[in-house]
Amino acid sequence: MKKTLIGALVGALIIFLWQFLSFAVVNLHKPAQQYTDKQEAIMSFLNSQGLKEGGYILPQAGNNATMDEHEQFMKNAEGKPWAIIQYHNSLKNNMVMNMIRGYIVNVIIVLLFCWLINRFNAVNFSRIVTAALVVGLISFLNEPYTGYIWYQNFDIWAFLGDAVISWGLTGLWLAWWLTRGRSEHSTVVVRERPTEMAN
């Protein structure tokens, strides 16, 4: 348990540091977070509309539109500009708490991954790295890419890089940590198969 916990704490730190590099230092997600010198005019207009806090997709048919009205609206909107707005009434800048929460979530994620690989009958270095990359790709395909199919966010390839790089590095760390002292091709039995009772 101690070994798993240390592995998860360090693995979570690796993911956390990559997230910091990706979103802040290198800013791979810039295409989806661009600055516009029209921000004051846009925010002033939005604030003047009395919007409730929430997410909006523009344009779309009204809530009470029939199926036929919705289909006609979508035909008319085809090829025209559209937007997604995430509107908040008040900016809350709590950097320290957000970072703490982010790291705790990463610890939970890596603990779950460790739990998963501990369910394997046997593991070695390459199996752990492969499993980590598979988890990274699953997480990418499940949310960022599935969302991209419908809404074409502008930083989709940055999310792919996040998944592959952060989980690849975490997989390398865990593979070394959990199998250290053994050769690359040796196998560590982490869970015995239940033996069948003889009749």
BAZA-562796 format. One record per residue (C-alpha): residue number from 1; residue in three letters; x negated, y negated, z. Coordinates in Angstrom, 2 decimals. Each point is the difference from the previous one (the first is absolute). Example, Ala and Ser with C-alpha at 12.3 -4.5 7.8 and 13.67 -1.06 7.14 Angstrom:
<recs>
  num  residu        X        Y        Z
    1     ala   -12.30     4.50     7.80
    2     ser    -1.37    -3.44    -0.66
</recs>
This chain:
<recs>
  num  residu        X        Y        Z
    1     met     0.00     0.00     0.00
    2     lys    -2.82    -2.41     0.86
    3     lys    -1.67     0.69    -3.35
    4     thr     3.26    -0.63    -1.86
    5     leu     0.64    -3.23     1.90
    6     ile    -3.49    -1.35    -0.73
    7     gly     0.43     1.02    -3.64
    8     ala     3.33    -1.84    -0.18
    9     leu    -1.30    -3.16     1.71
   10     val    -2.95    -0.29    -2.39
   11     gly     2.08     1.04    -3.02
   12     ala     2.57    -2.67     0.88
   13     leu    -2.79    -2.57     0.21
   14     ile    -1.20     0.98    -3.48
   15     ile     3.50    -0.50    -1.44
   16     phe     0.41    -3.25     1.95
   17     leu    -3.31    -1.41    -1.28
   18     trp     0.86     0.93    -3.58
   19     gln     3.40    -1.70     0.35
   20     phe    -1.77    -3.13     1.27
   21     leu    -2.41     0.06    -2.95
   22     ser     2.75     0.69    -2.52
   23     phe     2.50    -2.63     1.18
   24     ala    -2.34    -2.70     1.33
   25     val    -3.71     0.11    -0.84
   26     val     0.07     1.39    -3.56
   27     asn     3.71    -0.86    -0.41
   28     leu     0.85     2.72    -2.49
   29     his     3.70    -0.81     0.54
   30     lys    -0.36    -3.59    -1.21
   31     pro     2.17     0.53    -3.12
   32     ala     2.99     0.53     2.32
   33     gln    -0.90    -2.84     2.41
   34     gln    -0.92    -2.87    -2.30
   35     tyr    -0.07    -3.68     0.87
   36     thr     2.14    -2.41    -1.95
   37     asp    -0.22    -3.77     0.24
   38     lys     3.80     0.01    -0.34
   39     gln     0.41     1.63     3.43
   40     glu     1.27    -3.14     1.72
   41     ala     2.71    -0.54    -2.61
   42     ile     0.98     3.68     0.02
   43     met     0.15     0.22     3.81
   44     ser     1.88    -3.27     0.24
   45     phe     2.59     1.27    -2.46
   46     leu     0.36     3.37     1.75
   47     asn     0.30    -1.68     3.40
   48     ser     2.74    -2.27    -1.34
   49     gln     2.13     2.96    -1.12
   50     gly     0.83     1.26     3.50
   51     leu    -1.20     3.53    -0.75
   52     lys     0.29     2.57     2.73
   53     glu    -3.22     1.75     0.91
   54     gly    -0.38     3.04    -2.23
   55     gly    -1.05     1.36    -3.37
   56     tyr     1.55    -1.10    -3.28
   57     ile    -0.23     1.26    -3.58
   58     leu     0.85    -2.64    -2.62
   59     pro     2.07     0.17    -2.08
   60     gln     2.54     2.69     0.78
   61     ala     3.74     0.47    -0.13
   62     gly     2.01    -1.03     3.06
   63     asn     0.79     2.43     2.80
   64     asn     3.62     0.41    -1.17
   65     ala    -0.83     0.54    -3.69
   66     thr     1.57     3.01    -1.66
   67     met    -2.16     2.59    -1.75
   68     asp     0.93    -1.48    -3.37
   69     glu    -0.86    -3.53     1.19
   70     his    -3.29     1.27     1.36
   71     glu    -0.89     1.70    -3.29
   72     gln     0.90    -3.14    -1.98
   73     phe    -2.04    -2.16     2.36
   74     met    -3.05     2.26    -0.43
   75     lys     0.35    -0.15    -3.79
   76     asn     0.08    -3.80     0.12
   77     ala    -3.01    -0.13     2.35
   78     glu    -2.14     2.30    -2.18
   79     gly    -3.20    -1.71    -1.11
   80     lys     0.53    -3.05     2.23
   81     pro    -2.10    -1.08     3.04
   82     trp     0.70     1.58     3.38
   83     ala    -1.42    -0.24     3.51
   84     ile    -0.15     1.66     3.39
   85     ile     0.11    -2.30     3.02
   86     gln    -0.80     1.01     3.58
   87     tyr     1.34    -2.99     1.92
   88     his    -0.85    -0.64     3.65
   89     asn     1.31    -2.86     2.11
   90     ser    -3.20    -0.39     2.03
   91     leu    -3.64     0.96    -0.52
   92     lys    -1.35     1.92     2.99
   93     asn    -3.78     0.18    -0.16
   94     asn    -1.05     2.55     2.63
   95     met    -3.24     1.29    -1.51
   96     val    -1.30     1.80     3.10
   97     met     3.20     1.93     0.71
   98     asn     0.43     0.88    -3.69
   99     met    -3.55     1.39    -0.10
  100     ile     0.58     2.02     3.18
  101     arg     3.25     1.42    -1.35
  102     gly    -1.65     0.79    -3.33
  103     tyr    -2.84     1.89     1.67
  104     ile     2.39     1.95     2.26
  105     val     2.02     1.04    -3.07
  106     asn    -3.23     1.16    -1.67
  107     val    -0.89     2.07     3.07
  108     ile     3.41     1.69    -0.15
  109     ile    -0.41     0.67    -3.74
  110     val    -3.42     1.61     0.42
  111     leu     1.19     2.00     3.04
  112     leu     2.83     1.36    -2.15
  113     phe    -2.52     0.90    -2.70
  114     cys    -2.20     1.76     2.58
  115     trp     3.05     1.87     1.26
  116     leu     0.71     1.06    -3.59
  117     ile    -3.49     1.33    -0.73
  118     asn    -0.03     1.75     3.37
  119     arg     2.96     2.02    -1.30
  120     phe    -2.24     1.43    -2.73
  121     asn    -1.24     3.51     0.67
  122     ala    -3.54    -1.09    -0.84
  123     val    -1.68    -3.20    -1.14
  124     asn    -3.30    -1.09    -1.43
  125     phe    -1.48    -3.31    -1.10
  126     ser     1.45    -0.01    -3.51
  127     arg     3.48     1.10     1.13
  128     ile     0.25    -2.88     2.47
  129     val    -1.14    -2.57    -2.59
  130     thr     2.39     1.42    -2.60
  131     ala     2.89     0.00     2.48
  132     ala    -0.73    -3.63     0.90
  133     leu    -0.01    -1.06    -3.65
  134     val     3.27     1.87    -0.57
  135     val     1.60    -1.82     2.95
  136     gly    -1.26    -3.32    -1.38
  137     leu     1.49     0.72    -3.42
  138     ile     3.29     1.14     1.54
  139     ser     0.23    -3.23     2.00
  140     phe    -0.74    -2.05    -3.15
  141     leu     2.49     1.84    -2.22
  142     asn     2.74     0.06     2.66
  143     glu     0.18    -3.73     0.66
  144     pro    -2.08    -2.47    -2.04
  145     tyr     0.30     1.85    -3.31
  146     thr     3.65     0.99     0.38
  147     gly     0.78    -3.65     0.79
  148     tyr    -2.12    -1.09    -2.98
  149     ile     2.11     2.12    -2.37
  150     trp     2.93    -2.30     0.76
  151     tyr    -1.53    -3.32     1.02
  152     gln    -3.47    -0.16    -1.65
  153     asn    -1.94    -1.56     2.87
  154     phe    -3.23    -1.59    -1.21
  155     asp    -2.44     1.75     2.37
  156     ile     0.87     3.63    -0.74
  157     trp    -3.57     0.98    -0.95
  158     ala    -1.29    -1.54     3.22
  159     phe     2.36     2.30     1.90
  160     leu    -1.39     2.97    -1.93
  161     gly    -3.53    -1.07     0.95
  162     asp     1.09    -0.38     3.63
  163     ala     1.40     3.53     0.03
  164     val    -2.97     1.70    -1.66
  165     ile    -2.81    -1.94     1.68
  166     ser     1.35    -0.21     3.55
  167     trp     1.14     3.63     0.11
  168     gly    -3.11     1.19    -1.83
  169     leu    -2.27    -1.69     2.55
  170     thr     2.15     1.23     2.89
  171     gly    -0.07     3.50    -1.45
  172     leu    -3.80    -0.10    -0.26
  173     trp    -0.27    -1.14     3.63
  174     leu     2.38     2.64     1.33
  175     ala    -1.58     2.71    -2.13
  176     trp    -3.41    -0.82     1.45
  177     trp     1.28    -0.46     3.55
  178     leu     2.17     3.10     0.17
  179     thr    -2.48     2.33    -1.75
  180     arg    -3.34    -1.48     1.09
  181     gly    -2.74     2.45     0.73
  182     arg     1.25     2.35    -2.69
  183     ser    -1.05     0.32    -3.62
  184     glu     2.04    -1.57    -2.80
  185     his     1.53     3.32    -1.05
  186     ser     0.61     1.48     3.42
  187     thr     3.59     0.39     1.15
  188     val     1.29    -0.93     3.43
  189     val     2.94     2.03     1.26
  190     val     2.26    -2.43     1.79
  191     arg     3.09     2.16     0.35
  192     glu     0.32     3.74     0.06
  193     arg     2.60     1.69    -2.15
  194     pro     2.53     1.91     2.09
  195     thr    -0.72     3.71    -0.28
  196     glu     2.77     2.38    -0.88
  197     met     0.96     2.55     2.59
  198     ala    -0.60     3.56    -1.05
  199     asn     3.12     2.15    -0.24
</recs>
